[in-house]
Amino acid sequence: MLTSLHYLDNRFVQPRLESLVSRSRWKEQYKERVENYSNVFTVGRICASRTRIYHKLKHFKFKLYQECCTIAMTEEVEDEQVKETVERIFRRSKENGWIKENSSCDLRVKKHLVPV
């Protein structure tokens, strides 16, 4: 999975970013000024909250991949079937808090909202 993320970044994201910079009609002086901007931004509370959520979501897949690899390597069992490995990883992920069951969020049940 990590290889596929690198592939996506190297083949699609990075070239498009580079082509945007090379094709842009910005004056060189403006390009230099933008490149020298600080990486620290001042944003409002709502925007900061949304950015934190987006950031966590963006890195979730990679963190989950790392967690699964760690579990698979630390308790490596000889002659273990793939199904058993997956079940072991799920069990450990549940114990570590990566997987949580939330019965109050059943999307199959339609709830009617009543205005207060």
OpenMM code with the backbone's topology and positions (N, CA, C; nanometers):
from openmm import Vec3, app, unit

residues = "MET LEU THR SER LEU HIS TYR LEU ASP ASN ARG PHE VAL GLN PRO ARG LEU GLU SER LEU VAL SER ARG SER ARG TRP LYS GLU GLN TYR LYS GLU ARG VAL GLU ASN TYR SER ASN VAL PHE THR VAL GLY ARG ILE CYS ALA SER ARG THR ARG ILE TYR HIS LYS LEU LYS HIS PHE LYS PHE LYS LEU TYR GLN GLU CYS CYS THR ILE ALA MET THR GLU GLU VAL GLU ASP GLU GLN VAL LYS GLU THR VAL GLU ARG ILE PHE ARG ARG SER LYS GLU ASN GLY TRP ILE LYS GLU ASN SER SER CYS ASP LEU ARG VAL LYS LYS HIS LEU VAL PRO VAL".split()
positions = [
    Vec3(0.0826, -0.1185, 0.0000),
    Vec3(0.0000, 0.0000, 0.0000),
    Vec3(0.0874, 0.1255, 0.0000),
    Vec3(0.1953, 0.1216, 0.0777),
    Vec3(0.2848, 0.2361, 0.0819),
    Vec3(0.3447, 0.2631, -0.0550),
    Vec3(0.3794, 0.1583, -0.1270),
    Vec3(0.4341, 0.1728, -0.2619),
    Vec3(0.3331, 0.2388, -0.3540),
    Vec3(0.2068, 0.2017, -0.3412),
    Vec3(0.1051, 0.2620, -0.4271),
    Vec3(0.0863, 0.4097, -0.3958),
    Vec3(0.1017, 0.4492, -0.2683),
    Vec3(0.0921, 0.5909, -0.2333),
    Vec3(0.2077, 0.6689, -0.2946),
    Vec3(0.3285, 0.6105, -0.2890),
    Vec3(0.4439, 0.6764, -0.3518),
    Vec3(0.4241, 0.6859, -0.5032),
    Vec3(0.3713, 0.5803, -0.5628),
    Vec3(0.3458, 0.5789, -0.7065),
    Vec3(0.2489, 0.6912, -0.7441),
    Vec3(0.1398, 0.7027, -0.6684),
    Vec3(0.0408, 0.8074, -0.6947),
    Vec3(0.1046, 0.9452, -0.6842),
    Vec3(0.1832, 0.9655, -0.5793),
    Vec3(0.2461, 1.0950, -0.5589),
    Vec3(0.3463, 1.1260, -0.6692),
    Vec3(0.4315, 1.0297, -0.7025),
    Vec3(0.5367, 1.0530, -0.8023),
    Vec3(0.4834, 1.0638, -0.9446),
    Vec3(0.3790, 0.9874, -0.9770),
    Vec3(0.3284, 0.9832, -1.1142),
    Vec3(0.2215, 1.0873, -1.1449),
    Vec3(0.1448, 1.1270, -1.0454),
    Vec3(0.0318, 1.2151, -1.0733),
    Vec3(0.0392, 1.3498, -1.0017),
    Vec3(0.0578, 1.3476, -0.8715),
    Vec3(0.0510, 1.4718, -0.7943),
    Vec3(0.1692, 1.5624, -0.8242),
    Vec3(0.2908, 1.5109, -0.8072),
    Vec3(0.4106, 1.5918, -0.8253),
    Vec3(0.4224, 1.6510, -0.9659),
    Vec3(0.4038, 1.5734, -1.0737),
    Vec3(0.4124, 1.6326, -1.2081),
    Vec3(0.3096, 1.7432, -1.2321),
    Vec3(0.1907, 1.7274, -1.1781),
    Vec3(0.0893, 1.8321, -1.1978),
    Vec3(0.1265, 1.9598, -1.1248),
    Vec3(0.1817, 1.9455, -1.0054),
    Vec3(0.2259, 2.0643, -0.9330),
    Vec3(0.3384, 2.1344, -1.0084),
    Vec3(0.4315, 2.0570, -1.0609),
    Vec3(0.5427, 2.1154, -1.1356),
    Vec3(0.4946, 2.1827, -1.2638),
    Vec3(0.3978, 2.1230, -1.3312),
    Vec3(0.3475, 2.1842, -1.4541),
    Vec3(0.2696, 2.3117, -1.4244),
    Vec3(0.2039, 2.3174, -1.3101),
    Vec3(0.1340, 2.4406, -1.2728),
    Vec3(0.2324, 2.5559, -1.2581),
    Vec3(0.3439, 2.5295, -1.1932),
    Vec3(0.4434, 2.6346, -1.1728),
    Vec3(0.5066, 2.6748, -1.3055),
    Vec3(0.5407, 2.5779, -1.3895),
    Vec3(0.6086, 2.6106, -1.5152),
    Vec3(0.5157, 2.6776, -1.6160),
    Vec3(0.3856, 2.6445, -1.6143),
    Vec3(0.2927, 2.7022, -1.7113),
    Vec3(0.2341, 2.8356, -1.6667),
    Vec3(0.2499, 2.8663, -1.5411),
    Vec3(0.1828, 2.9860, -1.4904),
    Vec3(0.2405, 3.1115, -1.5544),
    Vec3(0.1580, 3.2121, -1.5614),
    Vec3(0.1976, 3.3387, -1.6239),
    Vec3(0.2419, 3.4403, -1.5191),
    Vec3(0.2672, 3.3918, -1.3996),
    Vec3(0.3100, 3.4821, -1.2947),
    Vec3(0.4462, 3.5408, -1.3288),
    Vec3(0.4674, 3.6608, -1.2863),
    Vec3(0.5981, 3.7222, -1.3032),
    Vec3(0.6965, 3.6534, -1.2091),
    Vec3(0.8220, 3.6497, -1.2495),
    Vec3(0.9248, 3.5830, -1.1685),
    Vec3(0.9321, 3.6421, -1.0283),
    Vec3(0.9152, 3.7738, -1.0189),
    Vec3(0.9220, 3.8398, -0.8889),
    Vec3(0.8117, 3.7866, -0.7967),
    Vec3(0.6929, 3.7665, -0.8508),
    Vec3(0.5814, 3.7149, -0.7713),
    Vec3(0.6073, 3.5702, -0.7300),
    Vec3(0.6618, 3.4884, -0.8221),
    Vec3(0.6934, 3.3485, -0.7902),
    Vec3(0.7926, 3.3400, -0.6744),
    Vec3(0.8960, 3.4249, -0.6792),
    Vec3(0.9964, 3.4244, -0.5727),
    Vec3(0.9347, 3.4654, -0.4399),
    Vec3(0.8465, 3.5631, -0.4432),
    Vec3(0.7824, 3.6093, -0.3202),
    Vec3(0.6954, 3.4993, -0.2602),
    Vec3(0.6213, 3.4261, -0.3437),
    Vec3(0.5361, 3.3178, -0.2954),
    Vec3(0.6203, 3.2046, -0.2373),
    Vec3(0.7322, 3.1732, -0.3020),
    Vec3(0.8189, 3.0660, -0.2519),
    Vec3(0.8808, 3.1009, -0.1174),
    Vec3(0.8956, 3.2287, -0.0878),
    Vec3(0.9563, 3.2710, 0.0382),
    Vec3(0.8546, 3.2898, 0.1505),
    Vec3(0.7276, 3.2645, 0.1245),
    Vec3(0.6268, 3.2757, 0.2298),
    Vec3(0.6564, 3.1770, 0.3413),
    Vec3(0.6188, 3.2147, 0.4583),
    Vec3(0.6346, 3.1266, 0.5737),
    Vec3(0.5376, 3.0093, 0.5625),
    Vec3(0.5736, 2.8964, 0.6214),
    Vec3(0.4844, 2.7808, 0.6228),
    Vec3(0.3861, 2.7873, 0.7388),
    Vec3(0.3890, 2.8949, 0.8139),
    Vec3(0.2974, 2.9135, 0.9261),
    Vec3(0.1881, 3.0093, 0.8819),
    Vec3(0.0638, 2.9676, 0.9024),
    Vec3(-0.0496, 3.0492, 0.8623),
    Vec3(-0.1353, 3.0819, 0.9834),
    Vec3(-0.1942, 3.1978, 0.9821),
    Vec3(-0.2887, 3.2342, 1.0866),
    Vec3(-0.4279, 3.2163, 1.0290),
    Vec3(-0.5035, 3.1270, 1.0903),
    Vec3(-0.6389, 3.0992, 1.0427),
    Vec3(-0.7346, 3.1039, 1.1607),
    Vec3(-0.8608, 3.1108, 1.1287),
    Vec3(-0.9631, 3.1129, 1.2324),
    Vec3(-0.9830, 2.9770, 1.2965),
    Vec3(-1.0627, 2.9757, 1.4022),
    Vec3(-1.0866, 2.8540, 1.4796),
    Vec3(-1.1533, 2.7454, 1.3964),
    Vec3(-1.2540, 2.7827, 1.3175),
    Vec3(-1.3281, 2.6854, 1.2371),
    Vec3(-1.2370, 2.6254, 1.1301),
    Vec3(-1.1641, 2.7097, 1.0615),
    Vec3(-1.0730, 2.6627, 0.9560),
    Vec3(-0.9639, 2.5736, 1.0154),
    Vec3(-0.9120, 2.6105, 1.1310),
    Vec3(-0.8082, 2.5298, 1.1961),
    Vec3(-0.8623, 2.3929, 1.2333),
    Vec3(-0.9845, 2.3892, 1.2827),
    Vec3(-1.0466, 2.2617, 1.3198),
    Vec3(-1.0646, 2.1727, 1.1978),
    Vec3(-1.1129, 2.2300, 1.0897),
    Vec3(-1.1322, 2.1529, 0.9664),
    Vec3(-0.9989, 2.1048, 0.9101),
    Vec3(-0.8968, 2.1874, 0.9205),
    Vec3(-0.7648, 2.1501, 0.8711),
    Vec3(-0.7082, 2.0334, 0.9510),
    Vec3(-0.7270, 2.0356, 1.0836),
    Vec3(-0.6802, 1.9240, 1.1669),
    Vec3(-0.7485, 1.7940, 1.1272),
    Vec3(-0.8789, 1.8000, 1.1053),
    Vec3(-0.9539, 1.6809, 1.0652),
    Vec3(-0.9039, 1.6306, 0.9305),
    Vec3(-0.8863, 1.7209, 0.8348),
    Vec3(-0.8366, 1.6823, 0.7028),
    Vec3(-0.6980, 1.6193, 0.7134),
    Vec3(-0.6122, 1.6791, 0.7957),
    Vec3(-0.4758, 1.6290, 0.8122),
    Vec3(-0.4767, 1.4867, 0.8689),
    Vec3(-0.5592, 1.4630, 0.9692),
    Vec3(-0.5689, 1.3285, 1.0277),
    Vec3(-0.6218, 1.2289, 0.9258),
    Vec3(-0.7214, 1.2700, 0.8495),
    Vec3(-0.7783, 1.1819, 0.7479),
    Vec3(-0.6762, 1.1517, 0.6384),
    Vec3(-0.6005, 1.2524, 0.6002),
    Vec3(-0.5003, 1.2368, 0.4951),
    Vec3(-0.3954, 1.1324, 0.5330),
    Vec3(-0.3569, 1.1289, 0.6598),
    Vec3(-0.2519, 1.0379, 0.7042),
    Vec3(-0.3051, 0.9091, 0.7663),
    Vec3(-0.4364, 0.8919, 0.7739),
    Vec3(-0.4945, 0.7758, 0.8411),
    Vec3(-0.4523, 0.6445, 0.7760),
    Vec3(-0.4600, 0.6385, 0.6430),
    Vec3(-0.4271, 0.5141, 0.5729),
    Vec3(-0.2836, 0.4695, 0.6021),
    Vec3(-0.1926, 0.5638, 0.5992),
    Vec3(-0.0526, 0.5310, 0.6239),
    Vec3(-0.0312, 0.4862, 0.7679),
    Vec3(-0.0937, 0.5565, 0.8627),
    Vec3(-0.0792, 0.5185, 1.0035),
    Vec3(-0.1393, 0.3809, 1.0290),
    Vec3(-0.2519, 0.3519, 0.9656),
    Vec3(-0.3139, 0.2205, 0.9792),
    Vec3(-0.2231, 0.1126, 0.9201),
    Vec3(-0.1634, 0.1417, 0.8063),
    Vec3(-0.0688, 0.0493, 0.7430),
    Vec3(0.0490, 0.0211, 0.8362),
    Vec3(0.1049, 0.1266, 0.8957),
    Vec3(0.2169, 0.1095, 0.9879),
    Vec3(0.1763, 0.0259, 1.1088),
    Vec3(0.0580, 0.0518, 1.1626),
    Vec3(0.0084, -0.0229, 1.2783),
    Vec3(-0.0064, -0.1708, 1.2443),
    Vec3(-0.0638, -0.2008, 1.1283),
    Vec3(-0.0814, -0.3404, 1.0862),
    Vec3(0.0532, -0.4099, 1.0675),
    Vec3(0.1490, -0.3406, 1.0074),
    Vec3(0.2824, -0.3992, 0.9886),
    Vec3(0.3486, -0.4267, 1.1228),
    Vec3(0.3347, -0.3344, 1.2164),
    Vec3(0.3936, -0.3526, 1.3486),
    Vec3(0.3351, -0.4743, 1.4177),
    Vec3(0.2030, -0.4872, 1.4138),
    Vec3(0.1370, -0.6017, 1.4764),
    Vec3(0.1794, -0.7309, 1.4078),
    Vec3(0.1837, -0.7301, 1.2756),
    Vec3(0.2195, -0.8511, 1.2012),
    Vec3(0.3627, -0.8946, 1.2303),
    Vec3(0.4534, -0.8000, 1.2470),
    Vec3(0.5942, -0.8342, 1.2687),
    Vec3(0.6244, -0.8716, 1.4135),
    Vec3(0.5599, -0.8059, 1.5101),
    Vec3(0.5929, -0.8320, 1.6504),
    Vec3(0.5465, -0.9691, 1.6967),
    Vec3(0.4349, -1.0141, 1.6458),
    Vec3(0.3812, -1.1429, 1.6894),
    Vec3(0.3816, -1.2430, 1.5746),
    Vec3(0.4854, -1.2411, 1.4961),
    Vec3(0.4908, -1.3274, 1.3786),
    Vec3(0.4862, -1.4743, 1.4201),
    Vec3(0.3890, -1.5461, 1.3664),
    Vec3(0.3706, -1.6875, 1.3984),
    Vec3(0.4073, -1.7691, 1.2751),
    Vec3(0.4854, -1.8734, 1.2974),
    Vec3(0.5285, -1.9571, 1.1860),
    Vec3(0.4120, -2.0402, 1.1338),
    Vec3(0.4041, -2.0582, 1.0039),
    Vec3(0.2991, -2.1370, 0.9371),
    Vec3(0.1587, -2.0850, 0.9661),
    Vec3(0.1444, -1.9549, 0.9801),
    Vec3(0.0124, -1.8961, 1.0057),
    Vec3(-0.0549, -1.8654, 0.8723),
    Vec3(-0.1803, -1.8999, 0.8610),
    Vec3(-0.2570, -1.8720, 0.7404),
    Vec3(-0.2879, -1.7222, 0.7334),
    Vec3(-0.3159, -1.6732, 0.6131),
    Vec3(-0.3457, -1.5313, 0.5925),
    Vec3(-0.4691, -1.4911, 0.6730),
    Vec3(-0.5712, -1.5751, 0.6709),
    Vec3(-0.6945, -1.5448, 0.7438),
    Vec3(-0.6672, -1.5296, 0.8936),
    Vec3(-0.5827, -1.6162, 0.9478),
    Vec3(-0.5477, -1.6080, 1.0899),
    Vec3(-0.4693, -1.4806, 1.1201),
    Vec3(-0.3815, -1.4430, 1.0287),
    Vec3(-0.3042, -1.3196, 1.0465),
    Vec3(-0.3961, -1.1989, 1.0481),
    Vec3(-0.4910, -1.1949, 0.9551),
    Vec3(-0.5855, -1.0828, 0.9480),
    Vec3(-0.6695, -1.0767, 1.0750),
    Vec3(-0.7177, -1.1920, 1.1209),
    Vec3(-0.7973, -1.1949, 1.2442),
    Vec3(-0.7150, -1.1477, 1.3641),
    Vec3(-0.5880, -1.1878, 1.3691),
    Vec3(-0.4998, -1.1446, 1.4781),
    Vec3(-0.4781, -0.9936, 1.4744),
    Vec3(-0.4586, -0.9403, 1.3539),
    Vec3(-0.4382, -0.7956, 1.3403),
    Vec3(-0.5645, -0.7203, 1.3806),
    Vec3(-0.6820, -0.7694, 1.3386),
    Vec3(-0.8073, -0.7049, 1.3787),
    Vec3(-0.8262, -0.7099, 1.5303),
    Vec3(-0.7978, -0.8253, 1.5902),
    Vec3(-0.8149, -0.8403, 1.7346),
    Vec3(-0.7238, -0.7431, 1.8096),
    Vec3(-0.5961, -0.7367, 1.7678),
    Vec3(-0.5010, -0.6460, 1.8335),
    Vec3(-0.5369, -0.4995, 1.8087),
    Vec3(-0.5852, -0.4686, 1.6885),
    Vec3(-0.6249, -0.3307, 1.6577),
    Vec3(-0.7426, -0.2887, 1.7442),
    Vec3(-0.8321, -0.3809, 1.7683),
    Vec3(-0.9471, -0.3524, 1.8544),
    Vec3(-0.9009, -0.3284, 1.9981),
    Vec3(-0.8064, -0.4103, 2.0450),
    Vec3(-0.7521, -0.3941, 2.1802),
    Vec3(-0.6778, -0.2618, 2.1947),
    Vec3(-0.6076, -0.2200, 2.0904),
    Vec3(-0.5294, -0.0958, 2.0944),
    Vec3(-0.6134, 0.0289, 2.0709),
    Vec3(-0.7404, 0.0125, 2.0358),
    Vec3(-0.8268, 0.1285, 2.0164),
    Vec3(-0.8369, 0.1780, 1.8736),
    Vec3(-0.7766, 0.1075, 1.7780),
    Vec3(-0.7865, 0.1491, 1.6382),
    Vec3(-0.9245, 0.1195, 1.5822),
    Vec3(-0.9856, 0.0136, 1.6295),
    Vec3(-1.1193, -0.0236, 1.5831),
    Vec3(-1.2143, -0.0100, 1.7008),
    Vec3(-1.3184, 0.0672, 1.6827),
    Vec3(-1.4175, 0.0862, 1.7880),
    Vec3(-1.5552, 0.0600, 1.7301),
    Vec3(-1.6378, -0.0051, 1.8085),
    Vec3(-1.7756, -0.0278, 1.7670),
    Vec3(-1.8615, 0.0822, 1.8258),
    Vec3(-1.9440, 0.1412, 1.7416),
    Vec3(-2.0306, 0.2490, 1.7862),
    Vec3(-2.1725, 0.2147, 1.7449),
    Vec3(-2.2489, 0.1599, 1.8360),
    Vec3(-2.3839, 0.1151, 1.8025),
    Vec3(-2.4803, 0.2315, 1.7825),
    Vec3(-2.4478, 0.3491, 1.8343),
    Vec3(-2.5389, 0.4628, 1.8203),
    Vec3(-2.5316, 0.5253, 1.6819),
    Vec3(-2.4399, 0.4807, 1.5999),
    Vec3(-2.4219, 0.5391, 1.4672),
    Vec3(-2.4574, 0.4364, 1.3601),
    Vec3(-2.5741, 0.3786, 1.3700),
    Vec3(-2.6179, 0.2801, 1.2722),
    Vec3(-2.6808, 0.3547, 1.1551),
    Vec3(-2.6152, 0.3517, 1.0412),
    Vec3(-2.6614, 0.4280, 0.9255),
    Vec3(-2.7816, 0.3637, 0.8574),
    Vec3(-2.8109, 0.2390, 0.8904),
    Vec3(-2.9243, 0.1721, 0.8277),
    Vec3(-3.0572, 0.2191, 0.8862),
    Vec3(-3.0528, 0.2725, 1.0064),
    Vec3(-3.1754, 0.3177, 1.0723),
    Vec3(-3.1980, 0.4634, 1.0367),
    Vec3(-3.3149, 0.4929, 0.9820),
    Vec3(-3.3469, 0.6313, 0.9487),
    Vec3(-3.4015, 0.6996, 1.0728),
    Vec3(-3.3444, 0.8114, 1.1051),
    Vec3(-3.3907, 0.8872, 1.2210),
    Vec3(-3.4497, 1.0173, 1.1702),
    Vec3(-3.5662, 1.0485, 1.2178),
    Vec3(-3.6309, 1.1726, 1.1780),
    Vec3(-3.5885, 1.2826, 1.2744),
    Vec3(-3.5406, 1.3898, 1.2183),
    Vec3(-3.4987, 1.5020, 1.3005),
    Vec3(-3.6169, 1.5944, 1.3234),
    Vec3(-3.6353, 1.6307, 1.4467),
    Vec3(-3.7449, 1.7202, 1.4826),
    Vec3(-3.6833, 1.8516, 1.5268),
    Vec3(-3.7239, 1.9641, 1.4667),
    Vec3(-3.6676, 2.0931, 1.5076),
    Vec3(-3.7066, 2.1260, 1.6514),
    Vec3(-3.6153, 2.1873, 1.7219),
    Vec3(-3.6397, 2.2229, 1.8627),
    Vec3(-3.7013, 2.3595, 1.8712),
] * unit.nanometer
topology = app.Topology()
chain = topology.addChain("A")
for resn in residues:
    res = topology.addResidue(resn, chain)
    for name in ("N", "CA", "C"):
        topology.addAtom(name, app.Element.getBySymbol(name[0]), res)
